[in-house]
């Protein structure tokens, strides 16, 4: 029973790295605890305030990284035109 999730997650992770690239895939790895919390809620477990705060901080960090990457790519595009 535990073999399929272990093997499946490894295969899916490698496919994600192949499609997205290592940088973007690495950022999404931070969402594992968030999805674990979502699954536990669907199974009937209660979330604690610290778990909700941690999830919000994780998502906020990912958004900050995405915004910074977008700005860097825009700046590099402007510099290449000049």
ABEGO torsion letter per residue (X at the ends): XAAAAAAAAAAAAAAAAAAAEAAAAAAAAAAAAAAAAAAAAAAGBBBBAAAAAAAAAAAAAAAAAAAAAAAAAAAAAAAAAX
